[in-house]
Each structure stands twice: as structure tokens, then as C-alpha cells.
Amino acid sequence: MPEREQNSNKGTFGKVLNFSGSKNYIGASYLSTVSVLKIGGGFVALASEKDIIRSVSTLLPEAVYLSRKEGIKQIQDFSVVLIGCGLGLEKKSKDLFKKVINKINNTEIPAVIDADGLNILSWIDIKLPKNTIITPHPLEASRLLGITLKEVLDDLEGSARKLSEKYNCTAVLKTHRTIISNHDNLFINRHGNSALAKAGSGDVLAGIIAGLLAQGVNGLGVNRTGINKEVVNREGVNRDGVNREGNNNLNLFETAKLGVYLHSRTGEIASEDLTEYSVLASDLPKYLHKAIKEII
């Protein structure tokens, strides 16, 4: 986990700008936004529509709320941009996605792309920011790769690698054993259970990863937790050229690994109280601290 400097303020632990939500997916905005704060992010702003902001703000007074237009103008003021959770597939959502990605491309800001952001990505030709994590489930992966769902399911590891190669990013292919891939490395997560097979679970994961990115994850620190036993090509884990002196380093692969592990472990812990049947996505942020305590 990123270290918590005591001489700090909210900016010390990063600022996440979250473009999410549409009229049918209000909950995605809440789940992704609250998860940024619950994982330790210092500041999060939700850029969305008025009705969505009105609903989410009653549940989460700790966030800042912006219009989509205001969010685009202020991108350069944030550490990380998260886009896609419940974004919708209307023309205005597609236009927003293009504007956000093009603006990030002129910065060093990392991006996390989830859900409808991935569906939009599969339909357009656009260069992704160089520091990008994508978080597709198998159906989204099939659209991104232009292959059938069966082809993805028949070769999950190969599909994860193809995603990272095609989009020059870190790919998180969400299955019952989520796979994380970049150019040189592959990690297979062995935790989690059916409790996570619920609507909204992926929004929580996206927020967790964005919040960790904002704080900075030290690759060596992640390895010390002992959660990376399934890494393929272990000697290649640190070959991405990222400086790991200190905890404010941008390490996409390690961040994705840690985020996936904590999310899946949280599902296991929540299930002990609620059973795998009854865990909701909104329960996950409430149990996240227990997964964190196990590794700090």
C-alpha cells in the first residue's frame, strides 16, 4: 500500500476526476466515486449531469461535483482521470469521451477506462494516453479485439496480452480469475468469489484502481505483501522503466495488481458476514478497510 505521510493534506494523496453516470446508471457514479476515497485517495470530483449530481451528493458529501464541461476544463488540475462507469452510449457520451481522451493525451495524467468508455473505445479510432489502464470484462474485451466472446473465453491470457498490445496499455481482464497484462508481465489473481458477480462491482474496482494510482504505488512495496505469487515472468515485473524510489511512482501494472487483489479479497471478507448471495456492490466499500488492514 502507498505510505501515509503524516505531514500531509488532501492533495498529498492525489486528486481523481471521475467522468461517469447517465440517467439509467446513477449508481455507477456513486460506487466509483466513493471507492476512490475509501481506498485512500485525498480528493475526488464527479463530473456528471445535474440529476446525477443531485442524487449522488446526498449520499457522498465528501466529493466535489462538476458539470462535464467544467470537468474537461479542469483536467490538468487532477492526478488521475477515470472515465466510463455508467457513462451511457448516447452521442453526447461519445463526444465527451473523445474530448477527455484527446485532452489527456496532451498531458502526463494517467487514465482508467471502464464500462461504457470501453464500448465507445471499441467503436472509434483514437490514441489512448500513454499511462492508461483498461478494465474490460470478456464481452467488452471481445468488442475491443474484434473477435467473438468464445474466442476470448477460450484464451483469457492471450486475450489479455492482445488487449495490452493493441491499446498500448495495462489491461485488466475481469473474470473469476482476473488477469492483468502489460507488454512484459502477466498476473493471475486467485482471490474473489461469486459475490463479485453483481452489478456495480466493476465500478468499485475502477474507483479503487484510480484512487491507488492517484496515491502512487511502489512496486517493491506491493511485492512485499506476498500477493503476487501468480506472476508469470517474475524477473520481468520491474522491467517497465518506472523509478520506484519512494511511493509516489506511477506504476500501472503494480497498481492494477494491488487494486484487483484488494477488490477480490474484499468480496471474500464481505461474504463471511453476508454470504456470497447477499453481498451488494455497495457493501464492498464498507468492507474494503478490512482487506487493507491485512496487508499493512
C-alpha positions in Angstrom: 0.0 0.0 0.0 1.1 3.6 -0.5 2.6 5.0 2.7 0.6 7.6 4.6 2.7 10.7 5.2 1.6 12.3 8.4 2.7 15.8 7.3 0.1 15.8 4.6 -3.1 17.3 3.2 -5.7 16.0 0.8 -3.5 16.9 -2.2 -0.8 14.6 -0.9 -2.9 11.6 -1.7 -4.0 12.6 -5.1 -6.9 14.0 -6.9 -9.2 11.9 -9.1 -11.6 13.3 -11.7 -14.4 10.9 -12.4 -16.5 11.2 -15.6 -19.3 8.8 -15.0 -23.0 8.3 -14.9 -26.1 8.7 -17.1 -29.8 8.7 -16.5 -30.0 4.9 -16.3 -26.8 4.3 -14.4 -26.8 6.8 -11.5 -25.4 4.1 -9.1 -22.2 3.7 -11.1 -21.3 7.3 -10.3 -21.7 6.8 -6.6 -19.9 3.4 -6.4 -16.9 4.5 -8.4 -16.6 7.9 -6.6 -16.9 6.6 -3.1 -14.3 3.9 -3.8 -11.7 6.5 -4.7 -12.0 7.9 -1.2 -12.3 4.5 0.6 -9.0 3.3 -0.9 -7.2 6.4 0.4 -7.5 9.0 -2.3 -7.4 12.5 -1.0 -9.8 14.2 -3.3 -12.4 13.2 -5.9 -14.6 15.2 -8.2 -17.5 13.7 -10.1 -18.1 15.3 -13.4 -21.6 14.4 -14.5 -25.1 15.6 -15.2 -27.2 17.7 -12.8 -29.7 15.0 -11.9 -26.9 12.5 -11.2 -25.0 15.0 -9.1 -28.2 15.8 -7.1 -28.7 12.1 -6.3 -25.1 11.2 -5.5 -24.3 14.3 -3.5 -26.9 13.3 -0.9 -25.0 10.0 -0.3 -21.5 11.4 -0.6 -20.9 14.9 0.7 -17.1 14.3 0.7 -16.9 14.6 -3.1 -16.7 17.7 -5.3 -19.2 17.9 -8.1 -18.7 19.4 -11.5 -20.5 19.6 -14.8 -19.0 17.6 -17.6 -17.9 20.9 -19.3 -16.3 22.1 -16.1 -14.5 18.7 -15.7 -13.0 18.9 -19.2 -11.7 22.4 -18.4 -10.1 21.3 -15.2 -8.5 18.0 -16.2 -4.9 19.4 -15.9 -5.6 20.0 -12.1 -6.0 16.3 -11.4 -3.7 13.4 -10.7 -5.8 10.8 -12.5 -8.9 10.7 -14.8 -11.4 7.9 -14.5 -13.9 7.7 -17.3 -16.7 5.3 -18.4 -18.6 3.9 -15.4 -22.3 4.1 -16.4 -21.4 6.8 -18.9 -24.0 5.7 -21.4 -23.7 5.3 -25.2 -25.5 8.4 -26.4 -23.9 10.7 -28.9 -23.1 13.2 -26.1 -21.3 10.5 -24.2 -19.2 9.5 -27.2 -18.3 13.2 -27.8 -17.4 13.6 -24.1 -15.1 10.5 -24.3 -13.3 11.9 -27.3 -12.8 15.3 -25.8 -11.5 13.9 -22.5 -9.1 11.4 -24.1 -7.7 14.0 -26.5 -7.1 16.4 -23.7 -5.4 13.8 -21.5 -3.1 13.0 -24.5 -1.6 16.4 -24.1 -0.6 15.7 -20.5 1.2 13.1 -18.4 -2.0 12.3 -16.5 -2.9 8.6 -16.3 -6.3 7.4 -17.2 -8.5 4.5 -16.1 -11.2 3.5 -18.6 -14.1 1.2 -17.7 -17.5 0.1 -18.9 -19.1 2.3 -21.5 -15.8 4.1 -22.0 -14.6 0.7 -23.3 -17.6 0.2 -25.5 -17.1 3.7 -27.0 -13.4 2.9 -27.5 -14.3 -0.2 -29.5 -16.2 1.9 -32.0 -13.8 4.7 -32.6 -10.2 5.2 -33.7 -8.4 7.2 -31.0 -5.0 7.1 -29.4 -5.1 6.4 -25.7 -2.9 8.3 -23.2 0.4 6.5 -22.7 -0.4 5.9 -19.0 -3.7 4.0 -19.3 -5.4 1.1 -17.5 -8.4 -0.5 -19.1 -10.8 -2.8 -17.2 -12.9 -4.9 -19.6 -15.0 -7.9 -18.8 -14.9 -10.7 -21.5 -17.7 -9.3 -23.7 -16.1 -5.8 -23.7 -12.8 -7.4 -24.5 -14.4 -9.2 -27.5 -15.6 -5.9 -28.8 -12.2 -4.2 -28.3 -10.4 -7.0 -30.1 -13.0 -7.6 -32.8 -13.3 -11.3 -32.0 -16.1 -13.5 -30.6 -16.8 -13.9 -26.9 -16.0 -17.6 -27.2 -12.5 -16.7 -28.6 -11.9 -14.5 -25.6 -13.1 -17.2 -23.1 -11.1 -19.9 -24.8 -7.8 -17.9 -24.4 -8.1 -15.5 -21.5 -4.4 -15.0 -21.0 -3.8 -14.5 -24.7 -6.7 -12.1 -24.9 -5.4 -10.0 -22.0 -2.0 -9.8 -23.7 -3.6 -8.8 -27.0 -5.5 -6.0 -25.3 -2.4 -4.6 -23.8 -0.5 -4.8 -27.1 -3.3 -3.4 -29.2 -4.0 -0.4 -27.0 -0.5 0.0 -25.6 -1.8 -0.1 -22.0 -2.2 -2.2 -18.9 -5.2 -4.4 -19.4 -7.3 -5.8 -16.5 -9.4 -8.6 -18.0 -12.1 -9.3 -15.4 -13.1 -12.9 -14.9 -13.5 -15.3 -11.9 -9.7 -15.2 -12.0 -8.9 -11.7 -13.2 -5.8 -11.3 -15.5 -3.6 -8.2 -15.6 -1.3 -7.8 -18.6 1.2 -5.3 -19.9 3.9 -5.7 -22.6 6.2 -7.8 -20.4 4.2 -9.2 -17.5 1.1 -11.2 -16.7 -0.6 -11.6 -13.3 -3.4 -14.0 -12.5 -5.5 -13.1 -9.4 -6.5 -16.1 -7.4 -8.9 -14.4 -4.9 -12.5 -13.5 -5.1 -15.8 -15.4 -5.3 -19.3 -15.2 -6.8 -20.2 -12.3 -4.5 -18.5 -10.1 -7.0 -20.7 -11.2 -9.8 -23.1 -8.4 -9.2 -24.0 -5.2 -11.0 -21.8 -2.3 -9.8 -18.8 -4.5 -8.7 -16.7 -3.3 -11.6 -17.4 0.4 -10.8 -16.0 -0.2 -7.3 -12.9 -1.8 -8.9 -12.4 1.1 -11.2 -12.6 3.6 -8.4 -10.1 1.5 -6.3 -7.6 1.4 -9.1 -8.0 5.2 -9.8 -7.6 6.0 -6.1 -4.4 3.9 -5.8 -3.0 5.5 -9.0 -3.6 8.9 -7.5 -1.6 8.0 -4.4 1.2 6.2 -6.2 2.1 2.5 -5.7 5.6 1.4 -5.0 6.3 -1.8 -6.9 8.6 -3.2 -4.3 6.1 -2.5 -1.6 3.4 -4.4 -3.4 5.7 -7.4 -3.8 6.4 -7.4 0.0 2.7 -8.2 0.6 3.1 -11.7 -0.9 0.1 -11.4 -3.1 1.9 -11.7 -6.4 2.6 -15.4 -6.3 0.9 -16.0 -9.7 3.1 -13.6 -11.6 4.3 -15.0 -14.9 7.8 -14.0 -15.9 8.7 -12.8 -12.4 12.0 -11.4 -13.4 10.2 -9.1 -15.8 8.0 -7.4 -13.2 10.2 -4.4 -12.8 11.3 -4.0 -16.4 8.9 -1.2 -17.3 11.4 1.5 -16.6 9.5 3.1 -13.8 11.5 4.6 -11.0 10.5 3.0 -7.7 12.4 5.2 -5.2 9.5 6.3 -3.0 5.8 5.7 -3.0 4.7 8.4 -5.4 5.7 6.4 -8.5 3.4 5.8 -11.4 3.4 2.0 -11.8 0.4 0.9 -13.7 1.0 -2.8 -13.6 1.6 -2.9 -9.8 -1.3 -0.6 -9.2 -3.7 -2.8 -11.2 -2.5 -5.9 -9.3 -3.0 -4.3 -5.9 -6.4 -2.9 -6.9 -7.6 -6.2 -8.2 -6.3 -8.1 -5.2 -7.9 -5.7 -2.6 -11.3 -5.7 -4.5 -11.4 -9.5 -4.7 -10.3 -10.0 -1.1 -12.9 -7.5 0.0 -15.5 -9.7 -1.7 -14.3 -12.7 0.3 -14.4 -10.8 3.6 -17.8 -9.4 3.0 -19.1 -12.9 2.1 -18.1 -14.1 5.5 -20.7 -11.9 7.1 -23.3 -11.6 4.3 -22.8 -14.8 2.3 -21.9 -14.8 -1.4 -25.6 -14.5 -2.2 -26.3 -11.2 -0.4 -23.2 -9.1 -0.9 -24.0 -5.9 -2.9 -21.6 -3.8 -4.8 -22.4 -1.0 -2.3 -21.2 -3.3 0.5 -17.7 -3.5 -0.9 -16.5 0.0 0.1 -17.8 -0.7 3.6 -15.6 -3.8 3.9 -12.5 -2.5 2.0 -10.7 -1.4 5.1 -10.6 -5.0 6.4 -8.7 -6.1 3.2 -6.4 -3.2 3.6 -5.7 -4.0 7.3 -4.5 -7.5 6.3 -1.6 -6.1 4.2 -0.4 -3.0 6.2 
